[in-house]
Amino acid sequence: WAPYWKLMTPDELQQLSRHPWATIGGHGVLHRSFLGMDSAIARREIEESRAWLENTISQPVQEWAWPYGVARPAHYSLPQACGFRHHWMCELPANVSPESIHQTGGFPRLTVHPYISTYNQMAVLAKGRYPL
């Protein structure tokens, strides 16, 4: 478990940020779920994450991925308000349309997890979403 959860060092982040195929994005300061978070705390978490990353890699950070892949609809506009171009989420609530997410710069994402079998990862990728 330890190697999977090991954080990158600032030097490793700087090195990765210079690679042409890599994009460094915000993901929160404490990797907390945004589902129970009020908007003021959520905004501060997003702003602090972006500021730390930009200070560390000396480049603009323009992408945001929600921790655990989800957020409250009230938070969907926060990443753009904090200077991010896009935000990425794994699952949309049933009552939220993909069009409304796109209006706030949102896009779907899938995650790759080392403790989910290759077979199940491929099934998710082929389907384009996680099972509901």
Disulfide bonds with the S-S distance in Angstrom:
none
